[in-house]
Amino acid sequence: MSKKEERGSFSGRLGFVLAAAASAVGLGNIWRFPYLAAKDGGGLFLLVYVILALTFGFTLLTTEIAIGRKTGRSPLTAYGSMCPKMNWLGAVACIIPAMITPYYSSIGGWILKYMTTFVTGHGADAAVDGYFGGFITSQWSPIIWFVIYMALNIFVVFKGVNDGIEKMSKFMMPILVILIAGISLFSLTLEHTDANGVTRTGLEGFMIYVIPSFEGLTLKKFLVVLMDAMGQLFYSISVAMGIMVAYGSYVKKDTDLVKSVNQIEIFDTLVAFLAGMMIVPAVFTFMGTEGMAAGPSLMFVALPKVFQAMGSVGNIIGIIFFVTVTFAALTSSVSLIEAITSSVMDKWNMTRKKALTIVSAYIVIVGIIVCLGYNVFYFEYTLPNGSVGQILDILDYISNNLLMPIISIATCIMVGWMIKPKAIIDEVTRNGEGFSRKGLYTVMVKFVTPIMLTFLLLQALGMLDWLK
């Protein structure tokens, strides 16, 4: 039996696309995308995001999937197999999901808590001021919900690529899309008159969300939108985390990668758009533009208040919403754990059971520390980009703001200038497929993408403060 068969593989293109899209569709789409869209002028952010997804995102996604399939290896060893001088990239590619998964799963526990609160008919409690802060600063409750969330992840990853990840994706993704689309359409029907007699509707919020506003736009403001949209793409398409390399290694050689990448792009962008359509009009209707500026607390603080303002139907919508977010979170965290597990399996020739046991123990230990970061281990630290954070924020900053741009820049240098773009193009077209964006890919991977990523890294280091 070959190494590839031992590691498992997706049953076909549909299984791969759904699994990759499931990984991409996570909290980045449903949590981060809407508040960035609201912050950055709605339609303008959408326009910039779509253009970047078709160029910047397409380049990174194609590269990582092709590297995975060409080498048939996990991220830890795939880069070195392509270019021995860049072997260190594999280690960084594993460090990133190892840093992200504990805090991502901690947030997954928060979502499970909120879902249960609404399911048990106590959604009104979640709308009370201080509810979220009281929950995350309590000592045991966040840990308990985190452990439950991790147990769900471990079960899926233990079942393997085909029986676990692929089956989960085929089950959850259609339901996820239906739920998001349903709430999105409901958001457009909303209408509310506030205490000052001002009436707002979901359609008005939708117009703010989709119509680009260039009023008062300066180069400085545009660059802020560009940096936000580019940073969001990392969250949205699961690149620079080793996930797409790992998933690419499970793709059969006769799979059409061009069509697969196109479908993943479309799926991810559609869900991100619907997530914004689901949240922004509803928040605008009940809380105005002030509510849209809620930022990262939008999901856990602002939305429960919106659901309460909806009246009796609010608890039902709250249940559907947090079930949807739970599905999205699980599909992404499972892929993060798989990226680490597959690397451990390949590097040390371990069985899936043994590798997953070691990986899970690590995630649980670090995840508990993250949970305690809001009480027992609480402190405040000012990061180079000016934000103040705790343990979770520091892990997020190092992994997402520093390491992910670094690994993507290095990957572009490796492909663009060391092994040459032809190595990736040949893998993408190995079965004679057409590759209409071949020229675009070459220009992007050699020049445009690494330059853009360098600006993103400089921003994270606080060296572009003039943009603020």
FIFIDREN-123719 format. One record per residue (C-alpha): residue number from 0; residue in three letters; x, y, z. Coordinates in steps of 0.5 Angstrom, whole numbers. Layout:
REM FIFIDREN-123719
+-----+---------+-------+-------+-------+
: num : residuo :     X :     Y :     Z :
+-----+---------+-------+-------+-------+
: NUM :     Ala :     X :     Y :     Z :
...
+-----+---------+-------+-------+-------+
//
This chain:
REM FIFIDREN-123719
+-----+---------+-------+-------+-------+
: num : residuo :     X :     Y :     Z :
+-----+---------+-------+-------+-------+
:   0 :     Met :     0 :     0 :     0 :
:   1 :     Ser :     3 :     7 :    -2 :
:   2 :     Lys :     4 :    12 :     3 :
:   3 :     Lys :    -1 :    17 :     0 :
:   4 :     Glu :    -7 :    11 :     1 :
:   5 :     Glu :    -4 :    10 :     8 :
:   6 :     Arg :    -5 :    18 :     9 :
:   7 :     Gly :   -12 :    17 :     6 :
:   8 :     Ser :   -15 :    22 :     0 :
:   9 :     Phe :   -22 :    25 :    -2 :
:  10 :     Ser :   -26 :    21 :    -6 :
:  11 :     Gly :   -26 :    26 :   -12 :
:  12 :     Arg :   -27 :    33 :   -14 :
:  13 :     Leu :   -33 :    35 :   -10 :
:  14 :     Gly :   -31 :    32 :    -4 :
:  15 :     Phe :   -25 :    36 :    -4 :
:  16 :     Val :   -28 :    43 :    -6 :
:  17 :     Leu :   -33 :    42 :     0 :
:  18 :     Ala :   -28 :    40 :     5 :
:  19 :     Ala :   -23 :    46 :     3 :
:  20 :     Ala :   -29 :    51 :     2 :
:  21 :     Ala :   -31 :    48 :     9 :
:  22 :     Ser :   -25 :    50 :    12 :
:  23 :     Ala :   -25 :    57 :     9 :
:  24 :     Val :   -32 :    58 :    11 :
:  25 :     Gly :   -31 :    60 :    18 :
:  26 :     Leu :   -31 :    65 :    24 :
:  27 :     Gly :   -27 :    69 :    19 :
:  28 :     Asn :   -33 :    70 :    14 :
:  29 :     Ile :   -38 :    70 :    19 :
:  30 :     Trp :   -35 :    74 :    25 :
:  31 :     Arg :   -30 :    78 :    22 :
:  32 :     Phe :   -32 :    80 :    15 :
:  33 :     Pro :   -39 :    83 :    17 :
:  34 :     Tyr :   -35 :    88 :    22 :
:  35 :     Leu :   -30 :    90 :    17 :
:  36 :     Ala :   -35 :    91 :    11 :
:  37 :     Ala :   -39 :    96 :    16 :
:  38 :     Lys :   -32 :    99 :    18 :
:  39 :     Asp :   -30 :   100 :    11 :
:  40 :     Gly :   -36 :   103 :     8 :
:  41 :     Gly :   -39 :    97 :     6 :
:  42 :     Gly :   -40 :    96 :    -2 :
:  43 :     Leu :   -33 :    99 :    -2 :
:  44 :     Phe :   -30 :    94 :     2 :
:  45 :     Leu :   -34 :    89 :    -2 :
:  46 :     Leu :   -31 :    91 :    -9 :
:  47 :     Val :   -24 :    91 :    -6 :
:  48 :     Tyr :   -25 :    84 :    -3 :
:  49 :     Val :   -27 :    81 :    -9 :
:  50 :     Ile :   -22 :    84 :   -14 :
:  51 :     Leu :   -17 :    81 :    -9 :
:  52 :     Ala :   -20 :    74 :    -8 :
:  53 :     Leu :   -19 :    74 :   -16 :
:  54 :     Thr :   -12 :    76 :   -16 :
:  55 :     Phe :    -8 :    76 :    -9 :
:  56 :     Gly :   -13 :    70 :    -6 :
:  57 :     Phe :   -13 :    66 :   -12 :
:  58 :     Thr :    -5 :    66 :   -13 :
:  59 :     Leu :    -4 :    64 :    -6 :
:  60 :     Leu :   -10 :    58 :    -6 :
:  61 :     Thr :    -7 :    55 :   -13 :
:  62 :     Thr :     0 :    55 :   -10 :
:  63 :     Glu :    -1 :    52 :    -4 :
:  64 :     Ile :    -6 :    46 :    -7 :
:  65 :     Ala :    -1 :    45 :   -12 :
:  66 :     Ile :     5 :    44 :    -7 :
:  67 :     Gly :     0 :    39 :    -3 :
:  68 :     Arg :    -2 :    35 :    -9 :
:  69 :     Lys :     5 :    35 :   -13 :
:  70 :     Thr :     9 :    33 :    -7 :
:  71 :     Gly :     3 :    28 :    -3 :
:  72 :     Arg :     6 :    31 :     3 :
:  73 :     Ser :     4 :    35 :     9 :
:  74 :     Pro :     6 :    42 :    10 :
:  75 :     Leu :    12 :    40 :    15 :
:  76 :     Thr :    15 :    36 :     9 :
:  77 :     Ala :    12 :    39 :     3 :
:  78 :     Tyr :    16 :    45 :     2 :
:  79 :     Gly :    23 :    42 :     3 :
:  80 :     Ser :    21 :    37 :    -2 :
:  81 :     Met :    20 :    42 :    -7 :
:  82 :     Cys :    26 :    46 :    -5 :
:  83 :     Pro :    31 :    44 :     0 :
:  84 :     Lys :    33 :    51 :     2 :
:  85 :     Met :    26 :    53 :     4 :
:  86 :     Asn :    25 :    47 :     8 :
:  87 :     Trp :    24 :    52 :    14 :
:  88 :     Leu :    18 :    54 :    11 :
:  89 :     Gly :    15 :    47 :    13 :
:  90 :     Ala :    16 :    48 :    21 :
:  91 :     Val :    13 :    55 :    20 :
:  92 :     Ala :     7 :    52 :    17 :
:  93 :     Cys :     6 :    48 :    22 :
:  94 :     Ile :     7 :    53 :    28 :
:  95 :     Ile :     2 :    57 :    25 :
:  96 :     Pro :    -4 :    52 :    26 :
:  97 :     Ala :    -1 :    50 :    33 :
:  98 :     Met :    -2 :    57 :    35 :
:  99 :     Ile :    -9 :    59 :    32 :
: 100 :     Thr :   -12 :    52 :    34 :
: 101 :     Pro :   -12 :    53 :    42 :
: 102 :     Tyr :   -15 :    60 :    41 :
: 103 :     Tyr :   -20 :    59 :    36 :
: 104 :     Ser :   -23 :    53 :    39 :
: 105 :     Ser :   -23 :    57 :    46 :
: 106 :     Ile :   -28 :    62 :    41 :
: 107 :     Gly :   -31 :    56 :    39 :
: 108 :     Gly :   -33 :    54 :    46 :
: 109 :     Trp :   -36 :    61 :    47 :
: 110 :     Ile :   -40 :    60 :    41 :
: 111 :     Leu :   -43 :    53 :    43 :
: 112 :     Lys :   -45 :    57 :    50 :
: 113 :     Tyr :   -49 :    62 :    46 :
: 114 :     Met :   -52 :    57 :    42 :
: 115 :     Thr :   -54 :    53 :    48 :
: 116 :     Thr :   -57 :    59 :    51 :
: 117 :     Phe :   -61 :    61 :    46 :
: 118 :     Val :   -63 :    53 :    45 :
: 119 :     Thr :   -65 :    53 :    52 :
: 120 :     Gly :   -70 :    59 :    51 :
: 121 :     His :   -65 :    64 :    55 :
: 122 :     Gly :   -63 :    68 :    49 :
: 123 :     Ala :   -65 :    75 :    53 :
: 124 :     Asp :   -60 :    73 :    58 :
: 125 :     Ala :   -55 :    74 :    53 :
: 126 :     Ala :   -57 :    81 :    51 :
: 127 :     Val :   -56 :    84 :    58 :
: 128 :     Asp :   -50 :    88 :    59 :
: 129 :     Gly :   -44 :    85 :    62 :
: 130 :     Tyr :   -46 :    78 :    60 :
: 131 :     Phe :   -41 :    76 :    55 :
: 132 :     Gly :   -35 :    79 :    60 :
: 133 :     Gly :   -38 :    76 :    66 :
: 134 :     Phe :   -38 :    69 :    62 :
: 135 :     Ile :   -31 :    69 :    59 :
: 136 :     Thr :   -28 :    72 :    66 :
: 137 :     Ser :   -31 :    66 :    70 :
: 138 :     Gln :   -26 :    61 :    71 :
: 139 :     Trp :   -29 :    54 :    69 :
: 140 :     Ser :   -35 :    56 :    65 :
: 141 :     Pro :   -30 :    57 :    59 :
: 142 :     Ile :   -26 :    51 :    60 :
: 143 :     Ile :   -32 :    47 :    60 :
: 144 :     Trp :   -35 :    49 :    53 :
: 145 :     Phe :   -28 :    49 :    50 :
: 146 :     Val :   -27 :    42 :    52 :
: 147 :     Ile :   -34 :    40 :    49 :
: 148 :     Tyr :   -32 :    44 :    43 :
: 149 :     Met :   -25 :    40 :    42 :
: 150 :     Ala :   -29 :    33 :    43 :
: 151 :     Leu :   -33 :    34 :    37 :
: 152 :     Asn :   -27 :    36 :    33 :
: 153 :     Ile :   -23 :    30 :    36 :
: 154 :     Phe :   -28 :    26 :    34 :
: 155 :     Val :   -28 :    28 :    26 :
: 156 :     Val :   -21 :    28 :    25 :
: 157 :     Phe :   -20 :    21 :    28 :
: 158 :     Lys :   -25 :    18 :    23 :
: 159 :     Gly :   -20 :    21 :    18 :
: 160 :     Val :   -20 :    24 :    11 :
: 161 :     Asn :   -26 :    21 :     8 :
: 162 :     Asp :   -30 :    18 :    13 :
: 163 :     Gly :   -29 :    24 :    18 :
: 164 :     Ile :   -27 :    31 :    14 :
: 165 :     Glu :   -30 :    29 :     8 :
: 166 :     Lys :   -37 :    26 :    10 :
: 167 :     Met :   -37 :    32 :    15 :
: 168 :     Ser :   -36 :    37 :    10 :
: 169 :     Lys :   -42 :    34 :     5 :
: 170 :     Phe :   -47 :    34 :    11 :
: 171 :     Met :   -45 :    41 :    14 :
: 172 :     Met :   -44 :    45 :     8 :
: 173 :     Pro :   -51 :    45 :     5 :
: 174 :     Ile :   -54 :    46 :    11 :
: 175 :     Leu :   -49 :    52 :    13 :
: 176 :     Val :   -51 :    55 :     6 :
: 177 :     Ile :   -58 :    54 :     7 :
: 178 :     Leu :   -58 :    57 :    14 :
: 179 :     Ile :   -54 :    63 :    12 :
: 180 :     Ala :   -58 :    65 :     6 :
: 181 :     Gly :   -65 :    64 :    10 :
: 182 :     Ile :   -63 :    69 :    15 :
: 183 :     Ser :   -60 :    74 :    10 :
: 184 :     Leu :   -67 :    74 :     6 :
: 185 :     Phe :   -70 :    75 :    13 :
: 186 :     Ser :   -65 :    81 :    15 :
: 187 :     Leu :   -68 :    84 :     9 :
: 188 :     Thr :   -75 :    84 :    11 :
: 189 :     Leu :   -74 :    88 :    18 :
: 190 :     Glu :   -76 :    94 :    20 :
: 191 :     His :   -76 :    98 :    27 :
: 192 :     Thr :   -77 :   105 :    30 :
: 193 :     Asp :   -73 :   107 :    35 :
: 194 :     Ala :   -74 :   111 :    41 :
: 195 :     Asn :   -73 :   118 :    37 :
: 196 :     Gly :   -78 :   116 :    32 :
: 197 :     Val :   -73 :   114 :    27 :
: 198 :     Thr :   -75 :   108 :    22 :
: 199 :     Arg :   -70 :   104 :    19 :
: 200 :     Thr :   -70 :    98 :    15 :
: 201 :     Gly :   -66 :    92 :    13 :
: 202 :     Leu :   -66 :    94 :     6 :
: 203 :     Glu :   -63 :   101 :     8 :
: 204 :     Gly :   -58 :    97 :    11 :
: 205 :     Phe :   -57 :    92 :     5 :
: 206 :     Met :   -56 :    98 :     1 :
: 207 :     Ile :   -51 :   101 :     6 :
: 208 :     Tyr :   -47 :    94 :     5 :
: 209 :     Val :   -47 :    93 :    -2 :
: 210 :     Ile :   -47 :   100 :    -5 :
: 211 :     Pro :   -39 :   103 :    -6 :
: 212 :     Ser :   -39 :   110 :    -3 :
: 213 :     Phe :   -33 :   114 :    -5 :
: 214 :     Glu :   -35 :   120 :    -2 :
: 215 :     Gly :   -29 :   123 :     2 :
: 216 :     Leu :   -25 :   117 :     0 :
: 217 :     Thr :   -17 :   119 :     0 :
: 218 :     Leu :   -11 :   115 :    -1 :
: 219 :     Lys :   -10 :   114 :     6 :
: 220 :     Lys :   -17 :   111 :     7 :
: 221 :     Phe :   -17 :   107 :     1 :
: 222 :     Leu :   -10 :   104 :     3 :
: 223 :     Val :   -14 :   102 :    10 :
: 224 :     Val :   -19 :    99 :     6 :
: 225 :     Leu :   -14 :    95 :     2 :
: 226 :     Met :   -10 :    93 :     8 :
: 227 :     Asp :   -16 :    90 :    12 :
: 228 :     Ala :   -19 :    87 :     6 :
: 229 :     Met :   -12 :    83 :     4 :
: 230 :     Gly :   -12 :    81 :    12 :
: 231 :     Gln :   -19 :    78 :    11 :
: 232 :     Leu :   -17 :    74 :     6 :
: 233 :     Phe :   -12 :    70 :    10 :
: 234 :     Tyr :   -18 :    68 :    15 :
: 235 :     Ser :   -23 :    67 :     9 :
: 236 :     Ile :   -19 :    62 :     4 :
: 237 :     Ser :   -15 :    59 :    10 :
: 238 :     Val :    -8 :    60 :     6 :
: 239 :     Ala :    -1 :    61 :    10 :
: 240 :     Met :    -4 :    56 :    15 :
: 241 :     Gly :    -1 :    49 :    12 :
: 242 :     Ile :    -9 :    47 :    11 :
: 243 :     Met :    -9 :    48 :     4 :
: 244 :     Val :    -2 :    44 :     3 :
: 245 :     Ala :    -5 :    38 :     7 :
: 246 :     Tyr :   -12 :    38 :     3 :
: 247 :     Gly :    -8 :    38 :    -3 :
: 248 :     Ser :    -4 :    32 :    -1 :
: 249 :     Tyr :   -10 :    28 :    -1 :
: 250 :     Val :   -13 :    30 :    -8 :
: 251 :     Lys :   -13 :    25 :   -13 :
: 252 :     Lys :    -8 :    26 :   -19 :
: 253 :     Asp :   -14 :    27 :   -24 :
: 254 :     Thr :   -17 :    32 :   -20 :
: 255 :     Asp :   -18 :    39 :   -24 :
: 256 :     Leu :   -15 :    44 :   -20 :
: 257 :     Val :   -17 :    50 :   -24 :
: 258 :     Lys :   -24 :    48 :   -23 :
: 259 :     Ser :   -23 :    46 :   -16 :
: 260 :     Val :   -20 :    53 :   -14 :
: 261 :     Asn :   -25 :    57 :   -18 :
: 262 :     Gln :   -31 :    53 :   -14 :
: 263 :     Ile :   -27 :    54 :    -8 :
: 264 :     Glu :   -26 :    62 :    -9 :
: 265 :     Ile :   -34 :    63 :   -11 :
: 266 :     Phe :   -36 :    59 :    -5 :
: 267 :     Asp :   -32 :    62 :     0 :
: 268 :     Thr :   -34 :    69 :    -3 :
: 269 :     Leu :   -41 :    68 :    -3 :
: 270 :     Val :   -41 :    65 :     4 :
: 271 :     Ala :   -37 :    72 :     6 :
: 272 :     Phe :   -42 :    76 :     2 :
: 273 :     Leu :   -48 :    73 :     5 :
: 274 :     Ala :   -45 :    73 :    12 :
: 275 :     Gly :   -45 :    80 :    12 :
: 276 :     Met :   -52 :    81 :     9 :
: 277 :     Met :   -54 :    77 :    15 :
: 278 :     Ile :   -51 :    81 :    20 :
: 279 :     Val :   -50 :    88 :    17 :
: 280 :     Pro :   -58 :    90 :    15 :
: 281 :     Ala :   -60 :    87 :    22 :
: 282 :     Val :   -55 :    91 :    26 :
: 283 :     Phe :   -57 :    97 :    22 :
: 284 :     Thr :   -64 :    96 :    23 :
: 285 :     Phe :   -64 :    96 :    30 :
: 286 :     Met :   -58 :    99 :    32 :
: 287 :     Gly :   -56 :   104 :    27 :
: 288 :     Thr :   -49 :   106 :    24 :
: 289 :     Glu :   -47 :   106 :    32 :
: 290 :     Gly :   -49 :    99 :    32 :
: 291 :     Met :   -45 :    97 :    26 :
: 292 :     Ala :   -39 :   100 :    29 :
: 293 :     Ala :   -39 :    95 :    34 :
: 294 :     Gly :   -33 :    91 :    32 :
: 295 :     Pro :   -30 :    84 :    34 :
: 296 :     Ser :   -36 :    84 :    39 :
: 297 :     Leu :   -41 :    85 :    34 :
: 298 :     Met :   -43 :    77 :    35 :
: 299 :     Phe :   -43 :    76 :    42 :
: 300 :     Val :   -45 :    83 :    45 :
: 301 :     Ala :   -49 :    87 :    39 :
: 302 :     Leu :   -53 :    81 :    36 :
: 303 :     Pro :   -56 :    78 :    42 :
: 304 :     Lys :   -59 :    85 :    43 :
: 305 :     Val :   -61 :    85 :    36 :
: 306 :     Phe :   -65 :    78 :    37 :
: 307 :     Gln :   -68 :    81 :    43 :
: 308 :     Ala :   -71 :    87 :    39 :
: 309 :     Met :   -74 :    82 :    34 :
: 310 :     Gly :   -79 :    80 :    40 :
: 311 :     Ser :   -81 :    73 :    40 :
: 312 :     Val :   -78 :    71 :    33 :
: 313 :     Gly :   -71 :    73 :    36 :
: 314 :     Asn :   -70 :    67 :    40 :
: 315 :     Ile :   -71 :    63 :    34 :
: 316 :     Ile :   -67 :    67 :    29 :
: 317 :     Gly :   -61 :    67 :    35 :
: 318 :     Ile :   -62 :    59 :    35 :
: 319 :     Ile :   -61 :    59 :    27 :
: 320 :     Phe :   -55 :    64 :    27 :
: 321 :     Phe :   -51 :    60 :    33 :
: 322 :     Val :   -52 :    53 :    30 :
: 323 :     Thr :   -50 :    56 :    23 :
: 324 :     Val :   -44 :    59 :    27 :
: 325 :     Thr :   -42 :    53 :    30 :
: 326 :     Phe :   -42 :    49 :    24 :
: 327 :     Ala :   -38 :    54 :    21 :
: 328 :     Ala :   -33 :    54 :    27 :
: 329 :     Leu :   -32 :    47 :    27 :
: 330 :     Thr :   -31 :    46 :    19 :
: 331 :     Ser :   -25 :    51 :    20 :
: 332 :     Ser :   -22 :    48 :    27 :
: 333 :     Val :   -22 :    41 :    24 :
: 334 :     Ser :   -18 :    43 :    18 :
: 335 :     Leu :   -13 :    46 :    23 :
: 336 :     Ile :   -12 :    40 :    27 :
: 337 :     Glu :   -12 :    36 :    21 :
: 338 :     Ala :    -6 :    40 :    18 :
: 339 :     Ile :    -2 :    39 :    25 :
: 340 :     Thr :    -4 :    32 :    25 :
: 341 :     Ser :    -2 :    30 :    18 :
: 342 :     Ser :     5 :    33 :    19 :
: 343 :     Val :     6 :    29 :    26 :
: 344 :     Met :     4 :    23 :    22 :
: 345 :     Asp :     9 :    24 :    16 :
: 346 :     Lys :    15 :    27 :    20 :
: 347 :     Trp :    15 :    21 :    25 :
: 348 :     Asn :    11 :    16 :    21 :
: 349 :     Met :     6 :    15 :    27 :
: 350 :     Thr :    -1 :    13 :    26 :
: 351 :     Arg :    -7 :    18 :    26 :
: 352 :     Lys :    -9 :    15 :    33 :
: 353 :     Lys :    -3 :    17 :    36 :
: 354 :     Ala :    -1 :    23 :    33 :
: 355 :     Leu :    -8 :    26 :    34 :
: 356 :     Thr :    -7 :    24 :    41 :
: 357 :     Ile :    -1 :    28 :    42 :
: 358 :     Val :    -4 :    34 :    38 :
: 359 :     Ser :   -10 :    34 :    42 :
: 360 :     Ala :    -7 :    34 :    49 :
: 361 :     Tyr :    -2 :    40 :    47 :
: 362 :     Ile :    -9 :    44 :    44 :
: 363 :     Val :   -13 :    42 :    50 :
: 364 :     Ile :    -7 :    45 :    55 :
: 365 :     Val :    -6 :    51 :    51 :
: 366 :     Gly :   -13 :    52 :    50 :
: 367 :     Ile :   -14 :    52 :    58 :
: 368 :     Ile :    -9 :    57 :    59 :
: 369 :     Val :   -12 :    62 :    53 :
: 370 :     Cys :   -19 :    61 :    57 :
: 371 :     Leu :   -15 :    63 :    64 :
: 372 :     Gly :   -12 :    69 :    60 :
: 373 :     Tyr :   -19 :    73 :    62 :
: 374 :     Asn :   -18 :    71 :    69 :
: 375 :     Val :   -13 :    68 :    73 :
: 376 :     Phe :    -7 :    70 :    68 :
: 377 :     Tyr :   -10 :    76 :    66 :
: 378 :     Phe :    -6 :    82 :    64 :
: 379 :     Glu :    -5 :    87 :    58 :
: 380 :     Tyr :     0 :    88 :    53 :
: 381 :     Thr :     1 :    93 :    48 :
: 382 :     Leu :     2 :    90 :    41 :
: 383 :     Pro :     7 :    93 :    36 :
: 384 :     Asn :     0 :    95 :    32 :
: 385 :     Gly :    -2 :    99 :    38 :
: 386 :     Ser :    -8 :    95 :    40 :
: 387 :     Val :    -8 :    92 :    47 :
: 388 :     Gly :    -9 :    85 :    48 :
: 389 :     Gln :    -9 :    79 :    53 :
: 390 :     Ile :    -6 :    71 :    51 :
: 391 :     Leu :   -11 :    70 :    46 :
: 392 :     Asp :   -10 :    77 :    42 :
: 393 :     Ile :    -2 :    76 :    43 :
: 394 :     Leu :    -3 :    69 :    39 :
: 395 :     Asp :    -7 :    72 :    34 :
: 396 :     Tyr :    -3 :    77 :    33 :
: 397 :     Ile :     4 :    73 :    32 :
: 398 :     Ser :     0 :    68 :    28 :
: 399 :     Asn :    -4 :    72 :    23 :
: 400 :     Asn :    -1 :    79 :    23 :
: 401 :     Leu :     7 :    76 :    23 :
: 402 :     Leu :     8 :    69 :    21 :
: 403 :     Met :     2 :    68 :    16 :
: 404 :     Pro :     5 :    74 :    12 :
: 405 :     Ile :    12 :    72 :    13 :
: 406 :     Ile :    11 :    65 :    10 :
: 407 :     Ser :     7 :    67 :     4 :
: 408 :     Ile :    12 :    72 :     2 :
: 409 :     Ala :    17 :    66 :     3 :
: 410 :     Thr :    13 :    62 :    -1 :
: 411 :     Cys :    12 :    67 :    -7 :
: 412 :     Ile :    20 :    68 :    -7 :
: 413 :     Met :    20 :    60 :    -7 :
: 414 :     Val :    15 :    59 :   -13 :
: 415 :     Gly :    17 :    66 :   -17 :
: 416 :     Trp :    24 :    66 :   -17 :
: 417 :     Met :    27 :    59 :   -14 :
: 418 :     Ile :    23 :    53 :   -17 :
: 419 :     Lys :    20 :    58 :   -22 :
: 420 :     Pro :    12 :    59 :   -23 :
: 421 :     Lys :    12 :    53 :   -29 :
: 422 :     Ala :    13 :    48 :   -23 :
: 423 :     Ile :     6 :    50 :   -20 :
: 424 :     Ile :     3 :    51 :   -27 :
: 425 :     Asp :     5 :    44 :   -30 :
: 426 :     Glu :     2 :    41 :   -23 :
: 427 :     Val :    -4 :    45 :   -24 :
: 428 :     Thr :    -5 :    43 :   -32 :
: 429 :     Arg :    -2 :    36 :   -31 :
: 430 :     Asn :    -8 :    33 :   -34 :
: 431 :     Gly :    -8 :    38 :   -40 :
: 432 :     Glu :   -13 :    43 :   -37 :
: 433 :     Gly :   -13 :    50 :   -39 :
: 434 :     Phe :   -11 :    55 :   -35 :
: 435 :     Ser :   -14 :    62 :   -37 :
: 436 :     Arg :   -10 :    66 :   -31 :
: 437 :     Lys :    -3 :    63 :   -32 :
: 438 :     Gly :    -1 :    70 :   -34 :
: 439 :     Leu :    -4 :    73 :   -28 :
: 440 :     Tyr :    -1 :    68 :   -24 :
: 441 :     Thr :     6 :    69 :   -26 :
: 442 :     Val :     6 :    76 :   -25 :
: 443 :     Met :     2 :    76 :   -18 :
: 444 :     Val :     7 :    70 :   -15 :
: 445 :     Lys :    13 :    74 :   -18 :
: 446 :     Phe :    12 :    81 :   -16 :
: 447 :     Val :     5 :    84 :   -14 :
: 448 :     Thr :     3 :    79 :    -8 :
: 449 :     Pro :    10 :    79 :    -5 :
: 450 :     Ile :    10 :    87 :    -5 :
: 451 :     Met :     3 :    87 :    -2 :
: 452 :     Leu :     4 :    82 :     3 :
: 453 :     Thr :    10 :    86 :     5 :
: 454 :     Phe :     6 :    92 :     6 :
: 455 :     Leu :     1 :    88 :    10 :
: 456 :     Leu :     7 :    86 :    15 :
: 457 :     Leu :    10 :    93 :    16 :
: 458 :     Gln :     3 :    95 :    18 :
: 459 :     Ala :     3 :    89 :    23 :
: 460 :     Leu :     9 :    92 :    26 :
: 461 :     Gly :     7 :    99 :    27 :
: 462 :     Met :    11 :   102 :    21 :
: 463 :     Leu :     5 :   104 :    17 :
: 464 :     Asp :     2 :   108 :    23 :
: 465 :     Trp :     1 :   114 :    18 :
: 466 :     Leu :    -5 :   110 :    15 :
: 467 :     Lys :    -9 :   111 :    22 :
+-----+---------+-------+-------+-------+
//
